[in-house]
Amino acid sequence: MPQGKGGVAHGSISLTINHQHHEVAAKRNHQNQLTINHLTLLLPYEPIIAGKAINVHLILEYLAFFLAFRYYVFLRKRQEDTISTDNRLSIILGAILGALVGSRLVGYLENPVLISSLEQLLQLMNTKTIMGGLFGGLLGVEMAKKMIGEKQSSGDLFTLPIIVGIFIGRIGCFLMGIKEFTYGEVTTFPLGMDLGDGLLRHPLALYELVFLAGLFWLLKHFRETKDLENGMLFKLFMLSYFGFRFLLEFLKPNVFFALGLSSIQWLCVICFLYYRRVLGVKTSE
């Protein structure tokens, strides 16, 4: 092998330089990869544990139910509940049944299709929306109270726990990206995000998380500082949340409309009419 001055082989110098160059390049790429992994959360987020993809949304849904119920128990212990335990249990049962039916009915109406197979029926049973759950739960409570003869408003004690539950559930919706129908239209808005399909979309779940955090603080403040009539806290929650969702639907890629409004927006209109007295419209009742 030819040698240069000092007896050092040119081939050795070249090999050493190339080896050092590849080490530096690999180190730089590794550092960039760590930086990207540290700052970027790929959606949908489905971590693999023991070779199986974990449904984070489902886990957070169960966590939402558990924590919301524990928060309700905590609040009930700290204040005097004018509704008896037996009647309260009947009301909760009515809420659960009403929410079960309402969430799936409204979920189906978001994109109604003719059911022609068992697979479509099973898909329908798994389709649900919190909007239908809230309004269905409201009707279920009213029916239960009528059956047991309970005259007092019962929603205030549930208000803050419901917001906590929705908040936790919405985290799961966001992490599922485009696998959950809580994403928005494609946008050039600075807050647009890639939710899993390579397109920048309105992150509606994040918008809702911010709204829910503010609503929780505001209603908690009212509860502690204002002398509200019984039942008003829950009514304020329903009107605020349904009003927000009515506007949010305009940013959603809905596929079914009636008279220019989506199914969720029509449900919001029905809710406003249900609470028309709170809105200041006098009725004959």
C-alpha positions as CSV (number, residue, x, y, z in Angstrom):
1,M,0.0,0.0,0.0
2,P,1.4,3.5,-0.9
3,Q,2.5,5.5,2.1
4,G,2.9,9.2,2.5
5,K,5.4,11.1,4.6
6,G,5.9,9.7,8.1
7,G,4.9,6.3,6.9
8,V,1.2,6.8,7.3
9,A,-1.0,4.9,4.8
10,H,-3.3,7.2,2.7
11,G,-5.9,4.4,2.8
12,S,-5.9,4.4,6.6
13,I,-6.4,8.1,6.7
14,S,-9.3,7.9,4.3
15,L,-10.9,5.0,6.3
16,T,-10.4,6.9,9.6
17,I,-12.0,10.1,8.2
18,N,-14.9,8.3,6.7
19,H,-15.5,6.3,9.9
20,Q,-15.5,9.5,12.0
21,H,-17.8,11.2,9.5
22,H,-20.4,8.4,9.7
23,E,-20.2,8.5,13.5
24,V,-20.9,12.2,13.6
25,A,-23.7,11.9,11.1
26,A,-25.3,9.1,13.0
27,K,-25.0,11.0,16.3
28,R,-26.6,14.0,14.8
29,N,-29.5,11.9,13.3
30,H,-29.9,10.2,16.7
31,Q,-30.1,13.6,18.5
32,N,-32.7,14.9,15.9
33,Q,-34.7,11.7,16.4
34,L,-34.8,12.2,20.2
35,T,-35.8,15.8,19.8
36,I,-38.6,14.9,17.4
37,N,-39.8,12.0,19.6
38,H,-39.7,14.4,22.6
39,L,-41.8,17.1,21.0
40,T,-44.1,15.2,18.7
41,L,-47.1,13.1,19.6
42,L,-48.2,11.0,16.6
43,L,-52.0,10.7,16.3
44,P,-53.9,8.4,16.6
45,Y,-52.1,7.5,19.8
46,E,-52.3,3.7,20.3
47,P,-49.4,2.5,22.4
48,I,-48.3,-1.1,22.0
49,I,-48.1,-3.2,25.1
50,A,-47.3,-6.9,25.0
51,G,-47.8,-6.8,21.2
52,K,-51.3,-5.4,21.4
53,A,-52.5,-1.9,20.6
54,I,-54.1,-0.2,23.6
55,N,-57.4,1.7,23.2
56,V,-56.5,4.8,25.2
57,H,-59.9,6.4,24.5
58,L,-61.7,3.4,26.0
59,I,-59.5,3.5,29.1
60,L,-60.1,7.2,29.6
61,E,-63.9,6.7,29.2
62,Y,-63.9,4.3,32.0
63,L,-61.7,6.6,34.1
64,A,-64.0,9.5,33.3
65,F,-67.0,7.5,34.7
66,F,-65.1,6.5,37.8
67,L,-63.7,9.9,38.7
68,A,-66.9,11.7,37.9
69,F,-68.9,9.4,40.2
70,R,-66.3,9.7,43.0
71,Y,-66.4,13.5,42.6
72,Y,-70.2,13.4,42.9
73,V,-70.0,11.3,46.1
74,F,-67.5,13.8,47.5
75,L,-69.7,16.7,46.8
76,R,-72.8,15.0,48.2
77,K,-71.0,14.3,51.4
78,R,-69.9,17.9,51.8
79,Q,-73.4,19.4,51.4
80,E,-76.9,18.6,52.5
81,D,-78.8,16.8,49.8
82,T,-82.6,17.5,50.1
83,I,-83.4,14.5,48.0
84,S,-83.5,11.2,49.8
85,T,-80.9,8.4,49.0
86,D,-83.6,6.1,47.5
87,N,-85.0,8.9,45.2
88,R,-81.4,9.9,44.3
89,L,-80.6,6.3,43.2
90,S,-83.8,6.2,41.1
91,I,-82.8,9.5,39.5
92,I,-79.3,8.1,38.7
93,L,-80.9,5.0,37.1
94,G,-83.2,7.1,35.0
95,A,-80.2,9.2,33.9
96,I,-78.2,6.1,32.9
97,L,-81.0,4.6,30.9
98,G,-81.9,7.8,29.2
99,A,-78.2,8.5,28.4
100,L,-77.8,5.0,27.0
101,V,-80.6,5.4,24.6
102,G,-80.1,9.1,23.7
103,S,-76.3,8.8,23.0
104,R,-76.8,6.0,20.5
105,L,-79.9,7.5,18.9
106,V,-78.3,10.9,18.2
107,G,-75.1,9.1,17.3
108,Y,-77.0,7.2,14.6
109,L,-78.7,10.4,13.4
110,E,-75.3,12.1,12.8
111,N,-75.0,9.8,9.7
112,P,-78.2,7.8,9.3
113,V,-77.9,4.7,7.1
114,L,-80.3,1.8,6.4
115,I,-79.3,-1.1,8.6
116,S,-79.1,-4.3,6.5
117,S,-76.6,-6.5,8.3
118,L,-75.6,-7.6,11.8
119,E,-72.3,-5.9,11.4
120,Q,-74.1,-2.5,10.8
121,L,-76.3,-3.2,13.8
122,L,-73.3,-3.8,16.0
123,Q,-71.6,-0.7,14.7
124,L,-74.8,1.3,15.5
125,M,-74.7,-0.1,19.1
126,N,-71.1,1.3,19.4
127,T,-71.9,4.7,17.9
128,K,-72.6,7.2,20.6
129,T,-72.3,11.0,21.3
130,I,-72.2,12.9,24.6
131,M,-74.8,15.3,23.3
132,G,-77.4,12.6,23.0
133,G,-76.3,11.2,26.3
134,L,-76.8,14.5,28.1
135,F,-80.2,15.3,26.7
136,G,-81.3,11.6,26.9
137,G,-80.1,11.6,30.5
138,L,-82.1,14.8,31.2
139,L,-85.3,13.2,29.9
140,G,-84.6,10.0,31.8
141,V,-84.2,11.9,35.0
142,E,-87.5,13.8,34.4
143,M,-89.4,10.6,33.8
144,A,-87.9,8.9,36.9
145,K,-88.8,11.9,39.0
146,K,-92.3,11.8,37.7
147,M,-92.6,8.1,38.5
148,I,-91.4,8.5,42.1
149,G,-93.1,11.8,42.7
150,E,-89.9,13.8,43.3
151,K,-90.6,17.6,42.8
152,Q,-87.2,19.1,43.6
153,S,-84.5,19.9,41.0
154,S,-81.8,17.3,41.1
155,G,-79.2,18.4,38.5
156,D,-77.0,20.9,40.4
157,L,-75.2,18.1,42.3
158,F,-74.3,16.4,39.0
159,T,-73.1,19.5,37.1
160,L,-69.4,19.7,38.0
161,P,-68.9,15.9,38.0
162,I,-70.4,15.8,34.5
163,I,-67.9,18.5,33.3
164,V,-65.0,16.5,34.8
165,G,-66.2,13.3,33.0
166,I,-66.6,15.0,29.6
167,F,-63.1,16.7,30.0
168,I,-61.4,13.3,30.6
169,G,-63.3,11.7,27.8
170,R,-62.3,14.5,25.4
171,I,-58.7,13.9,26.1
172,G,-59.2,10.4,24.8
173,C,-61.0,11.7,21.7
174,F,-58.1,14.0,20.9
175,L,-55.6,11.2,21.3
176,M,-57.6,9.0,18.8
177,G,-57.2,11.7,16.1
178,I,-59.2,11.0,13.0
179,K,-60.4,7.6,14.4
180,E,-63.0,9.6,16.5
181,F,-65.4,12.0,14.8
182,T,-64.3,14.9,16.9
183,Y,-62.0,16.3,14.3
184,G,-62.7,19.5,12.3
185,E,-62.5,20.6,8.7
186,V,-59.2,21.1,6.9
187,T,-57.9,24.6,7.7
188,T,-55.1,27.1,7.2
189,F,-55.8,28.5,10.7
190,P,-52.6,28.6,12.8
191,L,-54.0,26.1,15.3
192,G,-54.6,23.5,12.6
193,M,-53.1,20.0,13.4
194,D,-52.3,16.8,11.7
195,L,-54.7,14.4,13.4
196,G,-53.5,11.3,11.5
197,D,-54.4,11.8,7.9
198,G,-51.6,14.2,6.9
199,L,-54.0,17.2,6.7
200,L,-54.1,20.2,9.0
201,R,-57.5,20.2,10.7
202,H,-59.3,22.1,13.5
203,P,-58.5,20.2,16.7
204,L,-62.1,20.4,18.0
205,A,-61.4,18.2,21.0
206,L,-58.7,20.7,22.1
207,Y,-61.0,23.6,21.6
208,E,-63.6,21.9,23.8
209,L,-61.1,21.1,26.5
210,V,-60.3,24.8,26.8
211,F,-64.0,25.6,26.9
212,L,-64.8,23.0,29.5
213,A,-61.9,24.1,31.8
214,G,-63.3,27.7,31.7
215,L,-66.9,26.6,32.2
216,F,-65.9,24.4,35.2
217,W,-64.1,27.4,36.8
218,L,-67.0,29.7,36.1
219,L,-69.8,27.4,37.4
220,K,-67.8,26.4,40.4
221,H,-67.3,30.1,41.2
222,F,-71.1,30.7,40.8
223,R,-71.8,27.7,43.0
224,E,-69.6,29.1,45.8
225,T,-70.4,32.8,45.6
226,K,-73.9,33.2,44.1
227,D,-77.3,32.5,45.6
228,L,-78.7,30.6,42.7
229,E,-82.1,29.0,42.7
230,N,-82.2,25.2,42.9
231,G,-81.5,23.7,39.5
232,M,-80.1,26.8,37.9
233,L,-76.5,25.6,37.9
234,F,-77.3,22.6,35.8
235,K,-79.5,24.7,33.4
236,L,-76.6,27.2,32.9
237,F,-74.3,24.2,32.1
238,M,-76.7,22.7,29.6
239,L,-77.3,26.0,27.8
240,S,-73.6,27.0,27.8
241,Y,-72.4,23.6,26.6
242,F,-75.1,23.1,24.0
243,G,-74.6,26.7,22.8
244,F,-70.8,26.0,22.4
245,R,-71.4,22.8,20.5
246,F,-73.9,24.4,18.2
247,L,-71.2,26.8,17.1
248,L,-68.5,24.1,17.0
249,E,-70.5,22.0,14.6
250,F,-69.8,24.6,11.8
251,L,-66.2,23.6,12.0
252,K,-67.0,19.8,11.7
253,P,-67.1,17.9,8.4
254,N,-70.7,16.7,8.9
255,V,-72.3,14.7,6.1
256,F,-75.9,14.9,7.0
257,F,-77.9,18.1,7.2
258,A,-81.6,19.1,7.6
259,L,-82.4,22.7,6.6
260,G,-78.7,23.6,6.8
261,L,-78.2,22.2,10.3
262,S,-76.5,19.0,11.5
263,S,-78.3,16.5,13.8
264,I,-76.3,17.8,16.8
265,Q,-77.3,21.4,16.0
266,W,-81.0,20.4,15.8
267,L,-80.6,18.7,19.2
268,C,-79.1,22.0,20.5
269,V,-82.2,23.9,19.2
270,I,-84.4,21.4,21.0
271,C,-82.5,21.9,24.2
272,F,-82.8,25.7,23.9
273,L,-86.6,25.3,23.5
274,Y,-86.7,22.9,26.5
275,Y,-85.1,25.6,28.6
276,R,-86.9,28.6,26.9
277,R,-88.0,29.9,30.3
278,V,-84.4,30.3,31.4
279,L,-83.7,32.2,28.2
280,G,-86.4,34.7,29.3
281,V,-89.2,33.6,27.0
282,K,-92.5,33.5,28.9
283,T,-94.8,30.6,28.5
284,S,-98.3,29.8,29.6
285,E,-97.1,27.1,32.0
